Amino acid sequence: MGQTDLTPPLGFDGGRAEADAPAAGRFAEESVQPYDLLLRAGCQALIPLRSALGLRRAAGVLRHYLRGTGAPYRVDAEALLALPAVRSAAGEQLDRWRAEALERWQDGPRTAAAYPADSGWREVALPRAWGGADWRLALRAFAYRLTGTVRVAADGTASADYRFAVLACWDAGRFARLHDVGLAKGFTVTGEAFGHA
């Protein structure tokens, strides 16, 4: 049958227990100036341009921002996980989980065992590579968290089942003034993917 380890999760060192709080306040606290209307018009013109260039994710988040609802925006975490920078960060964490699980397994009775694992929230910035330009313009950076279980078989082989969660507070960077004057609204970006490694 095996055993389940109930000690603290694997791989949490360096991660945060809680994600950063969404950007709050300052919405519509300043009065609209003519420049703000021009900025909004420029942002609206960027949406079809980004779409025409094949940057559909970048167009989508900007469109959502300009709608001004502040509602959460869901992204395809599986596609995000396929980016080299993200895959590398997640892969390092999964390798660490397996190594820590094997270490705990070797200290135990060496029967099949399962160990809970949690990376905590960690930041990853998207590089300025052309293949990731769409994601870079859409998010720039985000927090991710891997949670799951590492199973070690009686023969010492380790595998992990995991959930990859994404969280970002989208505040529009240089377009943030539109939030401050109430012509757009920041929002939380979320997403999740599941895998086995």
Buried (B, 14 or more C-beta within 10 A) or exposed (E): EEBEBEEEBBBBEEBBEEBEEBBEEBBEEEEBEEEBEEBBEEBEEBBEEBBEEEBEBBBBBBBBBBEBEBEBBEBEBEBBBEBEBBEEBBEEBBBBBBEBBBEBBEEEEEEEBBBBBBBBBBEBEBBEEEEBBBBBBBBEEBBBBBBBBBBBEEEEEBBBBBBBBBBBBBBBEEBBBBBBBBBBBBBBBBBBBEBEB
